[in-house]
Amino acid sequence: MPELPEVETVRRALLLKLKGRTIKEITILYNNVFENQDIQKVKEKIKNQTINDILRRGKWLEFVLDDYYLLSHLRMEGKYVYRKLDDIVEKHQHVLFNIDDEFSLRYRDVRKFGKMHLVKKDELSKSPLSKLGLEPWDNNLDLVYLKEKYKKKTLPIKTVLLDQEIIVGIGNIYADEILFLSKINPHKKAKELNDKEMQSIIDNTKKVLDKAIEEGGTTIRSYTSEEGITGNNQNNLYVHQREGEKCQICKNVIVREKIGGRSTYYCPKCQK
């Protein structure tokens, strides 16, 4: 569930508490978090590495260590929590970081979908980040770029908006909101969009995500960006999860349909 605004909120919160801190030791209780990696080597390499910065690329967190990047994708419900070193290990806490022998940073993931990768700094081009598209605020995200990416896409634009190899960070919630503000029907094939519609997607992607970051992300169901902290952007949603409610613009009823296996909310009148 966490999309770009939620991951950015997590990044900022973690950075305040972790920048300049050292990982004295790591305990891995669920090996599959570190997909296709030698767990013992991960433990050895990460020991005594300092967290110099925390960056974000799309929905990935990048812990900038001395010699490595620790990449972390939260997927559906992954989150980081703080505990005392001697606190009991709670259910669903899969990776424990001993920070400066002072406290424990713990990765919690009920559904076990989240992934981590420890990557040498000079091998970032071989990491999962290498396949990602442009950030929403990248100057290269323009009409020329989008026309090239969309020209052969026969899938619905709702599905294509979720493609992280084109624009990163957009998930189900924000795709619905972007299409509503752009007045584009989610069923429309990406290759059939005109220049005005594609420019609207570029503009509204920035607008929607900027607002969501400002509000600390969107809190829906069980996801919060940080323990005990909830975002407020759910109060700004026009269509997502508002099935059966009246559209705030035209008063028509918002509908929900499955597109590409994902629940999609839109206004049939505003988004003809």
DOFI-460674 format. One record per atom (N, C-alpha, C, CB): z negated, y negated, x. Coordinates in steps of 0.05 Angstrom, whole numbers, padded with zeros to 5 digits, always signed. Glycine has a CB too. Example, Ala and Ser with C-alpha at 12.3 -4.5 7.8 and 13.67 -1.06 7.14 Angstrom:
% residues 2
-00156+00114+00264
-00156+00090+00246
-00156+00066+00264
-00181+00089+00226
-00142+00045+00257
-00143+00021+00273
-00157-00001+00258
-00114+00012+00282
This chain:
% residues 272
+00000+00024+00016
+00000+00000+00000
+00000-00025+00017
-00024+00000-00018
-00016-00027+00038
-00016-00053+00053
+00012-00060+00063
-00035-00051+00076
+00021-00084+00055
+00046-00094+00063
+00041-00116+00084
+00063-00105+00039
+00061-00131+00091
+00058-00151+00113
+00035-00170+00109
+00084-00167+00115
+00031-00182+00086
+00008-00201+00083
-00019-00187+00088
+00008-00214+00056
-00022-00162+00077
-00047-00148+00081
-00052-00141+00110
-00048-00124+00063
-00031-00132+00123
-00033-00124+00152
-00039-00149+00168
-00007-00110+00161
-00027-00171+00162
-00032-00196+00176
-00061-00205+00172
-00013-00219+00167
-00072-00201+00148
-00100-00208+00142
-00118-00190+00159
-00106-00204+00112
-00112-00164+00160
-00127-00145+00176
-00126-00154+00206
-00117-00117+00173
-00103-00161+00215
-00099-00169+00243
-00117-00192+00250
-00070-00176+00249
-00117-00212+00234
-00133-00236+00239
-00163-00230+00239
-00127-00258+00218
-00172-00213+00220
-00200-00206+00219
-00209-00190+00243
-00206-00190+00193
-00192-00171+00251
-00199-00154+00275
-00199-00171+00300
-00178-00131+00277
-00181-00189+00303
-00178-00205+00327
-00204-00222+00332
-00154-00224+00325
-00215-00232+00310
-00240-00248+00313
-00263-00232+00325
-00248-00258+00286
-00264-00206+00319
-00286-00190+00329
-00280-00174+00353
-00295-00171+00307
-00255-00169+00359
-00248-00150+00380
-00235-00162+00405
-00230-00130+00369
-00225-00187+00404
-00211-00198+00427
-00230-00200+00451
-00200-00225+00421
-00221-00188+00474
-00237-00189+00498
-00257-00166+00501
-00251-00215+00500
-00259-00150+00480
-00277-00127+00480
-00264-00103+00493
-00286-00120+00451
-00281-00085+00503
-00271-00061+00517
-00277-00035+00501
-00284-00059+00544
-00257-00018+00500
-00260+00008+00488
-00273+00027+00508
-00233+00020+00477
-00298+00032+00505
-00312+00049+00525
-00305+00078+00522
-00343+00046+00522
-00299+00086+00497
-00293+00114+00491
-00280+00116+00464
-00318+00132+00493
-00264+00137+00460
-00252+00141+00434
-00257+00170+00425
-00222+00135+00434
-00265+00173+00400
-00269+00200+00389
-00248+00204+00367
-00298+00203+00377
-00233+00225+00369
-00212+00231+00350
-00219+00256+00334
-00184+00235+00364
-00224+00253+00309
-00233+00275+00292
-00211+00287+00275
-00255+00265+00273
-00188+00273+00274
-00165+00284+00260
-00141+00279+00278
-00161+00270+00231
-00132+00300+00292
-00112+00297+00313
-00085+00287+00303
-00108+00323+00326
-00079+00293+00277
-00052+00285+00267
-00048+00255+00264
-00048+00298+00240
-00070+00240+00267
-00067+00211+00267
-00049+00203+00290
-00094+00196+00269
-00053+00216+00313
-00036+00211+00337
-00014+00232+00337
-00053+00212+00364
+00007+00226+00322
+00028+00244+00317
+00043+00252+00343
+00048+00233+00297
+00046+00278+00349
+00061+00288+00371
+00052+00277+00398
+00090+00282+00367
+00026+00272+00401
+00015+00262+00426
-00007+00280+00436
+00005+00233+00423
-00010+00281+00462
-00031+00297+00475
-00057+00282+00471
-00024+00302+00506
-00074+00294+00455
-00100+00281+00447
-00117+00276+00471
-00114+00297+00427
-00119+00295+00489
-00136+00292+00513
-00126+00269+00530
-00137+00318+00529
-00100+00267+00533
-00089+00245+00549
-00093+00218+00536
-00059+00250+00554
-00091+00217+00510
-00097+00192+00495
-00125+00183+00501
-00092+00196+00465
-00144+00202+00500
-00172+00195+00505
-00176+00184+00533
-00190+00220+00500
-00163+00197+00552
-00166+00189+00580
-00154+00162+00586
-00154+00210+00599
-00130+00157+00574
-00116+00132+00579
-00129+00108+00566
-00087+00135+00569
-00140+00112+00543
-00151+00089+00528
-00179+00081+00537
-00151+00095+00498
-00192+00099+00551
-00220+00094+00560
-00221+00070+00579
-00231+00119+00574
-00239+00052+00573
-00244+00028+00589
-00221+00008+00588
-00249+00035+00618
-00203+00010+00569
-00182-00010+00565
-00193-00033+00548
-00157+00003+00551
-00186-00057+00556
-00195-00081+00542
-00175-00089+00520
-00199-00105+00562
-00185-00098+00498
-00168-00108+00476
-00162-00137+00481
-00181-00103+00448
-00139-00143+00493
-00133-00170+00501
-00121-00187+00478
-00113-00170+00524
-00109-00174+00459
-00098-00188+00436
-00091-00167+00415
-00072-00204+00444
-00087-00176+00390
-00077-00159+00369
-00054-00173+00355
-00100-00152+00348
-00031-00161+00356
-00006-00172+00345
+00001-00156+00320
+00017-00172+00366
+00023-00165+00307
+00033-00151+00284
+00063-00150+00285
+00024-00164+00257
+00075-00128+00279
+00104-00125+00277
+00110-00111+00251
+00117-00110+00302
+00120-00125+00231
+00124-00113+00205
+00097-00105+00194
+00143-00089+00207
+00095-00079+00187
+00069-00068+00177
+00053-00055+00199
+00075-00049+00154
+00061-00057+00224
+00047-00045+00246
+00028-00065+00259
+00067-00034+00267
+00004-00056+00266
-00014-00071+00283
-00009-00062+00312
-00044-00066+00275
-00010-00082+00331
-00006-00076+00359
-00031-00086+00374
+00019-00090+00370
-00048-00067+00382
-00071-00073+00399
-00061-00075+00428
-00094-00051+00396
-00062-00099+00439
-00052-00103+00466
-00074-00097+00486
-00042-00133+00470
-00072-00074+00499
-00092-00066+00519
-00083-00074+00547
-00097-00035+00517
-00098-00066+00567
-00090-00073+00595
-00064-00061+00603
-00112-00064+00614
-00060-00035+00597
-00037-00021+00606
-00020-00009+00584
-00045+00002+00625
-00030-00011+00559
-00016+00002+00537
-00016-00016+00512
-00030+00029+00530
+00001-00008+00493
-00001-00018+00466
-00012+00005+00449
+00026-00029+00455
-00032+00000+00433
-00041+00019+00413
-00029+00010+00387
-00072+00022+00412
-00010+00025+00377
+00004+00018+00352
-00010+00032+00329
+00034+00025+00353
-00014+00018+00307
-00029+00029+00284
-00015+00022+00258
-00058+00020+00284
-00007+00042+00243
+00005+00037+00217
-00014+00048+00196
+00034+00051+00214
-00022+00030+00177
-00043+00037+00158
-00033+00054+00134
-00055+00012+00147
-00006+00054+00131
+00007+00068+00109
-00006+00061+00082
+00005+00099+00113
-00016+00081+00066
-00025+00075+00039
-00053+00062+00038
-00025+00100+00023
-00073+00074+00052
-00100+00065+00048
-00116+00064+00074
-00114+00083+00029
-00103+00063+00097
-00117+00061+00122
-00131+00035+00125
-00099+00066+00145
-00155+00035+00137
-00170+00010+00142
-00189+00014+00165
-00184+00001+00116
-00198-00008+00176
-00217-00007+00198
-00244-00018+00188
-00207-00024+00222
-00266-00004+00196
-00293-00012+00188
-00310-00012+00213
-00304+00008+00167
-00332-00027+00211
-00351-00030+00233
-00377-00015+00226
-00356-00060+00240
-00387-00001+00246
-00413+00013+00242
-00429+00012+00268
-00408+00043+00234
-00455+00018+00266
-00471+00021+00290
-00463+00046+00305
-00502+00021+00283
-00467+00047+00330
-00459+00070+00346
-00471+00096+00336
-00466+00066+00375
-00496+00095+00327
-00510+00119+00319
-00509+00125+00289
-00539+00118+00328
-00493+00109+00275
-00490+00114+00246
-00476+00140+00242
-00475+00091+00232
-00483+00154+00220
-00471+00179+00214
-00441+00175+00209
-00484+00192+00189
-00425+00194+00218
-00396+00193+00213
-00391+00200+00184
-00380+00212+00232
-00380+00181+00169
-00375+00185+00141
-00348+00200+00136
-00374+00158+00127
-00346+00211+00112
-00322+00225+00104
-00298+00206+00107
-00325+00236+00076
-00275+00217+00116
-00250+00202+00118
-00249+00183+00142
-00245+00187+00093
-00269+00183+00159
-00268+00167+00184
-00257+00185+00206
-00297+00156+00192
-00233+00180+00215
-00218+00198+00232
-00217+00191+00261
-00190+00200+00221
-00219+00165+00267
-00218+00156+00295
-00241+00136+00300
-00191+00143+00303
-00257+00140+00320
-00280+00124+00326
-00277+00111+00354
-00307+00140+00324
-00278+00085+00355
-00276+00070+00380
-00304+00059+00387
-00255+00047+00378
-00314+00067+00410
-00339+00055+00421
-00332+00029+00434
-00353+00075+00441
-00341+00007+00422
-00334-00019+00433
-00358-00031+00449
-00327-00038+00409
-00354-00032+00475
-00374-00044+00493
-00401-00031+00491
-00376-00074+00488
-00403-00007+00482
-00428+00007+00479
-00447-00009+00460
-00443+00011+00506
-00434-00025+00442
-00450-00042+00424
-00446-00034+00394
-00442-00071+00427
-00421-00028+00387
-00416-00020+00360
-00392-00002+00358
-00412-00045+00342
-00388+00010+00335
-00366+00029+00331
-00345+00017+00312
-00377+00056+00320
-00320+00017+00321
-00298+00010+00304
-00286+00036+00294
-00276-00008+00319
-00285+00040+00268
-00276+00065+00257
-00251+00062+00239
-00298+00078+00242
-00233+00081+00244
-00209+00081+00227
-00214+00101+00204
-00183+00089+00243
-00212+00091+00180
-00217+00106+00155
-00192+00109+00139
-00240+00094+00138
-00185+00133+00130
-00161+00137+00115
-00164+00161+00097
-00136+00141+00135
-00168+00155+00071
-00173+00176+00051
-00150+00195+00049
-00179+00164+00024
-00125+00185+00050
-00102+00202+00045
-00089+00212+00071
-00081+00186+00030
-00100+00204+00094
-00091+00214+00120
-00061+00209+00126
-00096+00244+00122
-00050+00188+00115
-00022+00181+00120
-00018+00164+00144
-00010+00168+00095
-00038+00149+00152
-00036+00129+00174
-00030+00143+00200
-00061+00113+00176
-00017+00128+00218
-00009+00138+00244
-00016+00118+00267
+00021+00145+00245
-00021+00129+00290
-00025+00113+00314
-00008+00124+00337
-00055+00114+00322
+00000+00106+00354
+00016+00114+00378
+00005+00098+00402
+00046+00108+00373
-00001+00111+00424
-00008+00098+00448
+00017+00097+00466
-00032+00112+00463
+00026+00073+00472
+00051+00069+00486
+00048+00052+00511
+00072+00056+00467
+00060+00060+00533
+00059+00044+00557
+00074+00018+00551
+00073+00059+00581
+00064-00003+00564
+00076-00030+00559
+00105-00032+00565
+00061-00050+00575
+00115-00016+00584
+00143-00018+00591
+00160+00002+00575
+00147-00013+00620
+00147+00016+00556
+00162+00035+00540
+00162+00029+00510
+00150+00063+00544
+00157+00003+00504
+00155-00005+00475
+00182-00001+00462
+00147-00034+00473
+00204-00002+00477
+00231+00002+00466
+00235+00030+00456
+00252-00006+00486
+00218+00048+00464
+00220+00076+00456
+00201+00083+00433
+00215+00095+00479
+00186+00063+00424
+00166+00067+00403
+00178+00064+00375
+00143+00047+00407
+00162+00070+00354
+00173+00066+00327
+00181+00037+00321
+00151+00074+00307
+00171+00018+00336
+00177-00010+00332
+00207-00016+00337
+00160-00028+00349
+00219+00000+00354
+00247-00005+00362
+00267-00003+00339
+00255+00015+00384
+00259+00010+00318
+00278+00013+00295
+00274-00008+00274
+00273+00041+00283
+00255-00026+00278
+00249-00046+00257
+00270-00068+00256
+00222-00057+00262
+00273-00080+00232
+00291-00102+00229
+00278-00129+00236
+00301-00103+00200
+00287-00150+00223
+00277-00177+00229
+00252-00184+00214
+00298-00197+00224
+00235-00200+00226
+00212-00211+00212
+00223-00232+00192
+00192-00225+00232
+00208-00236+00170
+00218-00255+00149
+00222-00283+00159
+00198-00255+00127
+00208-00291+00181
+00210-00319+00191
+00228-00321+00215
+00183-00330+00197
+00241-00299+00222
+00260-00299+00245
+00284-00317+00239
+00269-00270+00252
+00291-00334+00257
+00314-00352+00253
+00340-00337+00250
+00316-00371+00277
+00341-00312+00259
+00365-00296+00257
+00368-00284+00229
+00365-00274+00277
+00347-00286+00212
+00349-00277+00185
+00363-00298+00169
+00321-00270+00173
+00390-00296+00168
+00406-00316+00154
+00427-00302+00137
+00419-00336+00174
+00444-00317+00124
+00464-00306+00106
+00483-00288+00121
+00479-00329+00093
+00491-00295+00145
+00509-00278+00160
+00497-00251+00165
+00517-00292+00187
+00472-00251+00173
+00458-00226+00179
+00456-00208+00154
+00430-00232+00190
+00447-00220+00132
+00443-00205+00108
+00469-00194+00096
+00429-00221+00087
+00490-00210+00097
+00516-00201+00087
+00526-00176+00103
+00537-00224+00090
+00522-00177+00129
+00530-00154+00146
+00514-00129+00139
+00526-00161+00175
+00488-00133+00134
+00471-00110+00128
+00476-00098+00100
+00442-00118+00131
+00483-00116+00081
+00486-00107+00054
+00514-00098+00046
+00477-00130+00036
+00534-00104+00062
+00562-00101+00053
+00569-00073+00046
+00580-00111+00075
+00556-00052+00056
+00562-00025+00050
+00540-00011+00034
+00568-00009+00075
+00520-00026+00026
+00497-00014+00013
+00502-00011-00017
+00472-00031+00017
+00505+00014-00026
+00510+00020-00054
+00484+00025-00070
+00529+00043-00057
+00462+00025-00056
+00436+00029-00069
+00427+00004-00083
+00414+00038-00048
+00409+00007-00103
+00398-00017-00117
+00384-00035-00097
+00379-00008-00139
+00386-00061-00102
+00374-00081-00084
+00344-00076-00081
+00380-00109-00094
+00331-00066-00102
+00302-00061-00100
+00297-00040-00078
+00291-00050-00127
+00313-00020-00076
+00310+00001-00056
+00316-00010-00028
+00327+00025-00062
+00337-00026-00027
+00346-00037-00001
+00325-00057+00010
+00373-00051-00003
+00312-00072-00007
+00291-00091+00002
+00268-00077+00016
+00281-00107-00022
+00264-00051+00010
+00242-00036+00022
+00250-00024+00049
+00234-00014+00003
+00275-00027+00057
+00285-00016+00082
+00275-00033+00105
+00316-00015+00082
+00257-00021+00121
+00244-00035+00143
+00263-00040+00166
+00220-00020+00152
+00286-00028+00166
+00306-00033+00187
+00323-00058+00182
+00324-00008+00191
+00319-00071+00159
+00333-00095+00153
+00314-00119+00155
+00347-00094+00125
+00295-00120+00137
+00273-00140+00138
+00247-00125+00137
+00276-00161+00113
+00229-00131+00156
+00204-00117+00157
+00183-00128+00139
+00194-00116+00186
+00164-00111+00131
+00140-00120+00118
+00140-00121+00088
+00134-00147+00127
+00164-00118+00076
+00166-00119+00046
+00161-00091+00035
+00194-00129+00037
+00142-00089+00017
+00136-00064+00003
+00141-00068-00027
+00107-00054+00008
+00130-00050-00043
+00136-00049-00071
+00127-00074-00086
+00123-00025-00083
+00103-00084-00080
+00093-00107-00094
+00111-00131-00090
+00064-00114-00084
+00116-00138-00065
+00130-00163-00058
+00160-00161-00064
+00125-00170-00029
+00171-00137-00063
+00199-00134-00071
+00203-00142-00100
+00209-00105-00066
+00185-00133-00117
+00186-00141-00146
+00185-00171-00149
+00164-00128-00162
+00166-00184-00134
+00162-00212-00137
+00185-00228-00126
+00136-00220-00123
+00196-00219-00103
+00219-00233-00091
+00243-00232-00110
+00226-00220-00064
+00248-00209-00121
+00271-00207-00139
+00268-00223-00165
+00276-00177-00147
+00243-00225-00175
+00238-00241-00198
+00244-00270-00193
+00209-00238-00208
+00233-00281-00171
+00238-00309-00164
+00267-00314-00158
+00220-00317-00141
+00281-00294-00148
+00310-00297-00142
+00327-00293-00166
+00317-00278-00120
+00315-00285-00189
+00330-00280-00214
+00351-00258-00210
+00343-00306-00224
+00344-00237-00196
+00362-00215-00190
+00352-00189-00203
+00366-00210-00160
+00369-00176-00218
+00361-00151-00230
+00357-00129-00208
+00382-00141-00251
+00335-00115-00208
+00329-00096-00187
+00349-00073-00186
+00302-00085-00190
+00364-00068-00207
+00384-00046-00208
+00410-00053-00194
+00389-00038-00236
+00415-00079-00190
+00440-00088-00179
+00444-00077-00151
+00441-00119-00179
+00468-00068-00146
+00474-00057-00119
+00474-00079-00098
+00501-00043-00118
+00462-00073-00075
+00459-00094-00054
+00486-00106-00046
+00446-00082-00030
+00507-00089-00045
+00533-00099-00036
+00546-00117-00056
+00551-00076-00030
+00536-00118-00081
+00548-00135-00102
+00534-00162-00104
+00545-00121-00128
+00514-00167-00087
+00501-00193-00088
+00520-00215-00077
+00475-00193-00071
+00519-00238-00089
+00535-00260-00079
+00519-00277-00058
+00545-00279-00102
+00532-00296-00046
+00518-00312-00025
+00493-00326-00035
+00538-00332-00013
+00495-00337-00059
+00472-00351-00070
+00448-00332-00074
+00480-00364-00097
+00454-00308-00084
+00432-00289-00088
+00419-00280-00062
+00443-00265-00104
+00436-00275-00042
+00425-00267-00016
+00409-00289-00003
+00448-00259+00003
+00418-00314-00006
+00402-00336+00005
+00376-00339-00010
+00418-00362+00003
+00376-00333-00036
+00351-00334-00052
+00331-00313-00042
+00357-00330-00081
+00342-00290-00035
+00324-00269-00024
+00311-00278+00002
+00340-00242-00020
+00327-00290+00019
+00316-00300+00045
+00295-00321+00040
+00339-00312+00062
+00301-00340+00023
+00282-00362+00017
+00256-00352+00003
+00295-00383+00000
+00260-00335-00017
+00237-00326-00032
+00220-00305-00017
+00246-00314-00059
+00232-00290+00001
+00217-00272+00018
+00196-00288+00034
+00235-00256+00037
+00205-00310+00046
+00186-00327+00061
+00165-00339+00043
+00202-00349+00076
+00174-00349+00020
+00156-00362+00001
+00135-00343-00009
+00172-00374-00023
+00143-00320-00018
+00124-00300-00029
+00104-00291-00008
+00139-00276-00041
+00114-00284+00016
+00096-00274+00036
+00078-00295+00048
+00113-00261+00059
+00088-00320+00050
+00071-00342+00059
+00047-00346+00040
+00088-00368+00061
+00053-00345+00015
+00032-00349-00006
+00012-00326-00005
+00044-00351-00034
+00022-00302-00002
+00004-00278-00001
-00014-00279+00023
+00021-00253-00001
-00003-00287+00046
-00020-00290+00070
-00041-00311+00066
-00002-00296+00095
-00033-00333+00054
-00052-00355+00049
-00075-00346+00031
-00037-00378+00035
-00069-00327+00013
-00089-00317-00006
-00104-00292+00005
-00076-00310-00032
-00099-00285+00029
-00113-00262+00041
-00103-00235+00031
-00142-00263+00035
-00078-00234+00022
-00065-00209+00013
-00071-00204-00017
-00076-00186+00029
-00060-00181-00026
-00063-00173-00054
-00081-00148-00055
-00035-00167-00066
-00101-00150-00072
-00120-00128-00075
-00113-00113-00101
-00149-00137-00075
-00103-00089-00098
-00095-00073-00121
-00107-00045-00117
-00064-00071-00125
-00118-00034-00138
-00130-00007-00138
-00152-00006-00116
-00109+00015-00133
-00150+00014-00098
-00171+00018-00079
-00167+00004-00053
-00174+00048-00074
-00145-00011-00050
-00140-00023-00024
-00152-00051-00021
-00111-00024-00018
-00167-00055+00001
-00176-00082+00009
-00170-00084+00039
-00207-00086+00003
-00164-00108+00048
-00156-00112+00076
-00179-00108+00095
-00145-00140+00079
-00204-00113+00087
-00227-00109+00104
-00250-00101+00086
-00233-00134+00121
-00268-00085+00096
-00290-00075+00080
-00306-00099+00068
-00309-00058+00098
-00309-00098+00042
-00324-00119+00029
-00309-00145+00024
-00349-00125+00044
-00284-00146+00032
-00268-00170+00029
-00243-00164+00013
-00261-00182+00057
-00238-00180-00008
-00214-00175-00024
-00196-00200-00023
-00222-00168-00053
-00170-00195-00025
-00152-00218-00026
-00150-00228-00055
-00124-00209-00016
-00136-00250-00058
-00133-00263-00084
-00105-00265-00095
-00145-00291-00083
-00086-00254-00079
-00058-00258-00087
-00050-00243-00113
-00040-00250-00065
-00066-00223-00121
-00060-00209-00146
-00060-00228-00170
-00081-00187-00150
-00074-00251-00166
-00075-00271-00188
-00049-00287-00190
-00098-00289-00184
-00031-00284-00170
-00007-00300-00169
+00018-00283-00176
-00003-00312-00142
+00015-00258-00182
+00038-00241-00187
+00051-00247-00214
+00029-00211-00187
+00077-00249-00213
+00093-00255-00238
+00100-00230-00253
+00119-00269-00230
+00106-00208-00239
+00116-00184-00254
+00102-00158-00245
+00145-00181-00250
+00095-00155-00220
+00084-00129-00211
+00059-00122-00226
+00079-00130-00181
+00060-00097-00237
+00038-00086-00253
+00031-00102-00278
+00013-00083-00236
+00051-00116-00289
+00047-00132-00313
+00064-00121-00336
+00054-00161-00308
+00069-00094-00336
+00084-00081-00357
+00072-00087-00384
+00086-00051-00352
+00090-00096-00403
+00081-00101-00430
+00070-00129-00435
+00060-00082-00438
+00066-00144-00413
+00056-00171-00415
+00080-00190-00418
+00039-00179-00391
+00074-00215-00426
+00096-00234-00430
+00102-00247-00403
+00088-00256-00450
+00128-00251-00399
+00138-00265-00375
+00127-00294-00375
+00169-00264-00373
+00117-00303-00353
+00106-00330-00351
+00128-00352-00354
+00091-00333-00325
+00153-00344-00350
+00175-00363-00351
+00188-00364-00379
+00196-00357-00330
+00196-00340-00389
+00212-00340-00414
+00197-00327-00437
+00238-00325-00409
+00174-00316-00432
+00157-00303-00453
+00168-00276-00463
+00154-00321-00477
+00190-00266-00450
+00200-00240-00456
+00180-00219-00445
+00229-00235-00445
+00182-00194-00454
+00163-00174-00445
+00172-00161-00419
+00160-00152-00466
+00154-00159-00400
+00160-00147-00374
+00161-00117-00377
+00139-00156-00353
+00180-00104-00364
+00183-00075-00366
+00179-00062-00339
+00211-00068-00377
+00174-00036-00340
+00171-00020-00316
+00190+00003-00316
+00141-00010-00312
+00205+00007-00295
+00224+00029-00293
+00222+00040-00264
+00253+00020-00299
+00230+00065-00261
+00231+00078-00235
+00258+00072-00222
+00225+00108-00237
+00257+00061-00198
+00282+00057-00182
+00277+00069-00154
+00289+00027-00180
+00293+00089-00147
+00288+00102-00121
+00261+00115-00119
+00292+00082-00099
+00250+00124-00142
+00224+00137-00141
+00201+00118-00141
+00223+00155-00118
+00206+00092-00142
+00184+00072-00141
+00183+00057-00168
+00189+00052-00118
+00158+00053-00177
+00154+00037-00201
+00163+00008-00196
+00124+00037-00210
+00180-00001-00214
+00192-00028-00210
+00187-00044-00236
+00223-00026-00204
+00177-00069-00232
+00171-00086-00254
+00189-00110-00254
+00140-00095-00253
+00200-00117-00277
+00218-00140-00278
+00221-00151-00306
+00246-00133-00266
+00232-00175-00308
+00237-00187-00334
+00266-00184-00341
+00228-00217-00335
+00274-00169-00362
+00302-00164-00368
+00317-00190-00375
+00304-00145-00391
+00303-00211-00384
+00316-00236-00392
+00320-00254-00368
+00299-00250-00413
+00300-00257-00351
+00303-00274-00327
+00320-00261-00306
+00275-00281-00316
+00320-00234-00306
+00334-00219-00285
+00356-00202-00298
+00314-00201-00270
+00375-00215-00311
+00397-00201-00325
+00415-00187-00305
+00413-00221-00341
